[in-house]
């Protein structure tokens, strides 16, 4: 990730290409989500503010539960994927370059998002150390800014190298 920008990394993951066996690098369950997820913006890295990475997502019927609302498991998968991508802002060879693995993912569901709803997802790195990171995400309706869900995501760095 040394010379890649976050935008390039995000676009690479969002356009996850199947391998010879047809499996996506991001996981096959993401095949129903990735085509409807796009990078909106990244905040500058040269400020003291917490960097925010924003995505857009439009709920389709295939993402919904039997009440025609965005399924909670789909929301958790979206948070897992998008908050992880926010780590690409600080990753460099030997430091979070693999973007780690999930240690915890706590999602609070606040209101439904029916099929057709356009959503904005904001993700931020709250704290990052050598082995652990704390990430936060929010999903809002685009039309009125009302929160749909929030999350706290803990990650563990699994980059190869000595551990102290």
C-alpha positions as CSV (number, residue, x, y, z in Angstrom):
1,X,0.0,0.0,0.0
2,X,3.0,2.3,0.0
3,X,2.1,4.4,-3.0
4,X,-1.6,3.6,-3.4
5,X,-4.0,6.2,-2.3
6,X,-7.1,5.3,-0.2
7,X,-9.3,6.0,-3.2
8,X,-7.3,3.5,-5.3
9,X,-7.4,0.9,-2.6
10,X,-11.1,1.4,-2.0
11,X,-11.9,1.2,-5.7
12,X,-9.8,-2.0,-6.0
13,X,-11.8,-3.7,-3.2
14,X,-15.1,-2.3,-4.4
15,X,-14.4,-3.8,-7.8
16,X,-13.4,-7.1,-6.3
17,X,-12.7,-9.4,-9.2
18,X,-13.4,-13.2,-8.9
19,X,-10.5,-15.6,-9.0
20,X,-10.3,-18.6,-11.4
21,X,-12.8,-20.5,-9.2
22,X,-15.2,-17.5,-9.2
23,X,-14.5,-16.5,-5.6
24,X,-14.3,-12.8,-4.6
25,X,-11.3,-11.6,-2.6
26,X,-13.8,-9.8,-0.3
27,X,-15.9,-13.0,0.3
28,X,-18.7,-14.4,-1.9
29,X,-21.4,-13.0,0.4
30,X,-20.3,-9.6,-0.7
31,X,-21.3,-10.2,-4.3
32,X,-24.8,-9.0,-3.6
33,X,-23.5,-5.8,-1.8
34,X,-20.4,-4.6,-3.7
35,X,-22.2,-3.6,-6.9
36,X,-24.4,-1.2,-4.9
37,X,-21.6,0.3,-2.7
38,X,-19.5,3.2,-3.9
39,X,-16.8,5.5,-2.5
40,X,-18.1,9.1,-2.0
41,X,-15.2,10.9,-0.4
42,X,-12.2,10.7,1.9
43,X,-11.2,13.5,4.2
44,X,-7.7,14.9,4.0
45,X,-5.0,13.1,5.9
46,X,-3.0,16.2,6.7
47,X,-5.3,17.5,9.4
48,X,-5.6,16.8,13.1
49,X,-9.3,15.8,12.6
50,X,-10.3,12.2,12.7
51,X,-10.2,11.1,9.0
52,X,-13.6,10.0,7.7
53,X,-14.2,7.8,4.7
54,X,-17.7,8.0,3.2
55,X,-19.6,5.5,1.0
56,X,-23.0,5.4,-0.7
57,X,-25.3,2.4,-0.8
58,X,-28.8,1.9,-2.2
59,X,-30.9,-0.8,-0.6
60,X,-32.2,-3.4,-3.1
61,X,-34.9,-6.0,-2.4
62,X,-32.2,-8.7,-2.3
63,X,-30.7,-6.9,0.8
64,X,-34.0,-6.9,2.7
65,X,-35.6,-9.1,5.3
66,X,-39.2,-10.3,5.0
67,X,-40.4,-6.9,6.1
68,X,-38.8,-5.3,3.1
69,X,-36.2,-3.5,5.2
70,X,-32.4,-3.7,5.0
71,X,-31.4,-7.0,6.8
72,X,-29.3,-6.6,10.0
73,X,-26.8,-9.1,8.7
74,X,-26.3,-7.1,5.6
75,X,-25.8,-3.9,7.7
76,X,-23.2,-5.7,9.7
77,X,-21.4,-6.9,6.6
78,X,-21.4,-3.4,5.1
79,X,-20.0,-2.0,8.4
80,X,-17.3,-4.7,8.5
81,X,-16.2,-4.0,4.9
82,X,-16.4,-0.2,5.0
83,X,-14.8,0.4,8.4
84,X,-12.0,-1.9,7.5
85,X,-11.3,0.1,4.4
86,X,-10.9,3.2,6.5
87,X,-7.7,1.6,7.9
88,X,-6.2,1.9,4.4
89,X,-5.6,5.6,5.3
90,X,-2.9,4.6,7.8
91,X,-1.6,1.3,6.4
92,X,1.9,1.0,5.1
93,X,4.3,-1.9,4.7
94,X,4.6,-3.7,8.0
95,X,1.9,-1.5,9.7
96,X,-1.7,-2.5,9.1
97,X,-1.0,-3.3,5.4
98,X,-3.2,-6.4,5.5
99,X,-6.0,-4.3,7.2
100,X,-6.3,-6.8,10.0
101,X,-9.1,-9.1,11.1
102,X,-12.2,-8.4,13.1
103,X,-12.0,-8.8,16.9
104,X,-15.4,-7.4,17.6
105,X,-18.3,-5.7,15.8
106,X,-21.1,-4.1,17.7
107,X,-24.0,-2.8,15.7
108,X,-26.9,-0.8,17.0
109,X,-29.9,-0.7,14.7
110,X,-32.0,2.5,15.0
111,X,-34.5,2.6,12.2
112,X,-35.4,0.6,9.1
113,X,-34.2,1.3,5.6
114,X,-36.7,0.0,3.0
115,X,-35.7,-1.2,-0.5
116,X,-34.9,1.8,-2.6
117,X,-33.5,3.9,0.3
118,X,-30.2,5.7,-0.5
119,X,-27.8,5.5,2.4
120,X,-24.5,7.3,3.3
121,X,-22.0,5.4,5.4
122,X,-19.3,7.3,7.3
123,X,-16.3,5.4,8.8
124,X,-13.5,6.6,10.9
125,X,-10.4,5.3,12.7
126,X,-10.9,6.3,16.3
127,X,-7.6,4.8,17.5
128,X,-4.9,2.7,16.0
129,X,-1.9,1.0,17.6
130,X,0.6,-1.6,16.6
131,X,-1.8,-4.5,17.2
132,X,-5.3,-3.1,17.9
133,X,-7.5,-0.6,16.2
134,X,-10.8,1.0,17.1
135,X,-13.1,2.0,14.3
136,X,-16.6,3.6,14.2
137,X,-19.2,3.7,11.5
138,X,-22.7,5.3,11.0
139,X,-25.3,4.7,8.3
140,X,-27.7,7.5,7.5
141,X,-30.5,8.0,5.1
142,X,-29.3,10.3,2.3
143,X,-32.6,12.2,2.0
144,X,-32.9,13.5,5.6
145,X,-29.7,12.4,7.5
146,X,-31.5,10.2,10.0
147,X,-29.4,7.5,11.5
148,X,-30.2,3.9,10.5
149,X,-27.4,2.2,12.4
150,X,-24.1,2.8,14.1
151,X,-21.2,0.5,14.9
152,X,-18.0,0.1,16.9
153,X,-15.5,-2.2,15.2
154,X,-12.4,-3.7,16.9
155,X,-9.6,-5.0,14.6
156,X,-6.4,-7.0,15.3
157,X,-3.3,-6.5,13.1
158,X,-2.2,-9.7,11.6
159,X,0.7,-8.4,9.5
160,X,3.7,-10.8,9.6
161,X,6.6,-9.7,11.8
162,X,7.8,-9.9,15.3
163,X,5.3,-9.3,18.2
164,X,6.5,-7.8,21.4
